[in-house]
Amino acid sequence: MRAHGHRQQQPEAPADAEDAAAAAAAAALKQNERERLEIERLEARLAEQTPARGSQLGEATSFDLFPLSVASRRGLRLCGFTAPTKIQVGALPHALAGRDVLAAAKTGSGKTLAFLLPVLEKLFRLRWGVEDGLGALVISPTRELALQIFEVLRSVGKAHAFSAGLVIGGKNFREEQFRLVRMNLLVCTPGRLLQHMEQTPAFDASNLQVLVLDEADRILDLGFKTQLASILEHLPPAGARQTLLFSATQTKSVKDLAALSLREPEYVAVHEHSANATPKGLSQSYVVTPLERKLDVLLSFVKAHLKQKTIVFLSTCRQVRFVHSVFCKLQPGVPLCALHGKYKQGKRVEVYYEFLNKPAAVLFATDVAARGLDFPQVDWVLQLDCPEDAANYIHRVGRTARYNKQGKALLCLVPSEVDGMTKRLEDAKVPIRETKLNPAKTASCRQKVASVVAGDKDIKALAQKAFMSYVRSVHLQPHRDVFQAAELPLDSFAESLGLPGAPRMPFLSKMQAESEQSNEAMREELRGKKNVNRKLQQLKEKIKTEKQRKRLARQLAALGPEEQEKAKLKQQQREKKEEVEEEEEEEEESLMVVKRRHNWDQEDEEDEPLDLDALGRSKKKQRKLRVDVDAVNATKRVFDDDGKSSSMAERLAVRNAHEGGGAEFADVATNALKYQEEVTARLNAKDADDRRLEKERVRAKHHKKRMKVKGERDESDEEASEDEGVRLAVGDESEGSSGEEEDDDEGSSEEEEEEGQKKRKVDRQAVASQEELALRMLQRR
């Protein structure tokens, strides 16, 4: 019955499909009409409610006061956003009107939503689609912040029909290239965006409508200034696009960037005239502690706040790795996480969400977590190392007390940093007070740390690197009134890290000899190195070195024997100098470097002779062991107590005669000379054999090279004959031999003549076979 019923309904299927298509077309027309009417209403409201340039709205209790689309309002309700913050009230009216905006606000004040809503609204009013290409671009300084912005975009823009993508380093570049061309909105970091602009052929940003630079000062501070300038060259000019520039602090570099990328911007600074530069609910204090007591303070603090969520900031990645490794061994009783720039992207995302979802945890981090990241319910921010300046301090403490919540911050300062840092914080309107350590609750962990370091060689290596990276970072700081590397107690600090003594640091004396200006240049150079693709750079260096080696080998082959020896001598001197420099650089990075491991269980093997024509940097000319056949001195004269002289052989013969020895020592001088002659003859024979074997080895090597070149040439000839048909070619005796190296050993000329005769014979046979094949083909025609 079912089958029969199905056969009866089969003729009606086309009619049902037509009805469905007609219904879908009607629904699409209604949707388009609704969108058209909604866009007209929004544009009318914009014309009425847009404030005059230079003015800002006072307060707003709801997002309904702004001309937002139905889809955006629905996304805000789903995310729980009901009332706008001050920065949103100040920036949204100007940004929705299509004006360029330069905004500055405290951390945790809602800047992300202040630029995402104008982006969504502008593309909606333009009725942007997939076929229109890239419409909006959001650039973030760090991968974590870009990921956070993308998550907010997905939540708020859920009701819109735009396609959005996250483009950051550490992901599959090929897959990104395939998906990139279909995106309307991109959230990205500068390095990966520029890579796509230069290497993805289908990527086109010429139709861009909105550019957003989030945490612009941090983008410039991380060394992305050159990349940012290159990105702006690939985008439409400032007048043809809308640009929104947001940051927690407005520095001179940000203002210079605004002058280049913005056109008649609206400056929005809602907290410019506030009494404090930090959130109202943030309680801030600092403690003075010696450098060698910092780990004691940290461990005591963590054990006193086991039920709270804490972020601990340190200066360098190596310090984060060391402290995290040691505290995992000490087991303070709370989950521990680490976040720094050396982690790969997958690990960074995993740590981010792990700390995000735990009710209580400690996160050891560098400044990679100091900008824009929204960790909900962070109770404490502990800065174990002094920040670079007041702006960096504000960004660090901004990870707590977000969105009008409460939070606490503690700053640890060594005695030499107190005066300079407190003055800078006071000038930046940061209310901070001093607090004292409670000796009863501060226990020493030096013995435990030393035990952990001594028991694990990897942690010991981390301790050495952490020590040197901290000293280097302090010396490279630009503010000499705060950071004074000369006053650091290095020996005590090394002991607190579990080391027996301070590692030797040759770079420190070199740095101290530099002036402040050169230190700043060195600092910028180190920042620039962070944004370099090291694997690609190493590959380029390897290719360049190989080309130089081959070019040098060709040049040496064209020289005479004496000139070759001089050139090789110069090359060896140059390599020796470079090796000394490399050893000095290695000493800067590590305490001890093993240059060679010797296996004492095995007998020393004879070193294989090296090919000096290769002249690689890692191949050094080895010194030959020379045996002097005339070294035996059987005629040495000695004097007895009476002053009579005699040779050693005569004295031995006289003593042997008195003792009644045999004829073996009767004539020692003659026997010694005879033995010397036998040894000399044996060594000469062995030397002749060695020379013969070496000559055969060199001949075999050059023969192998010639056969390889000949085989490659024959293969290319065969491929050409298969592709292009029959071709008559007369072999040239000199062809294929110009690129080969000449054999300077004896007997090489006879071998070359034999090879030439064989080659001419093979070429004549090849020509004859080709002629015969050509005649056959002509006869067939």
PyMOL commands that set and color helices and strands:
alter all, ss='L'
color gray80, all
select helices_A, chain A and resi 2-49+63-65+70-79+86-96+111-125+130-132+143-156+173-180+190-199+216-221+225-234+238-240+252-261+291-304+317-330+345-357+367-369+390-397+415-427+439-441+446-455+457-476+485-487+490-496+506-513+516-529+534-557+561-589+648-659+663-665+668-724+748-780
alter helices_A, ss='H'
color red, helices_A
select strands_A, chain A and resi 101-104+136-139+164-167+185-188+210-214+242-247+266-269+282-288+309-313+336-339+361-365+380-383+407-413+433-434+637-639+645-647
alter strands_A, ss='S'
color yellow, strands_A
deselect
rebuild
show_as cartoon
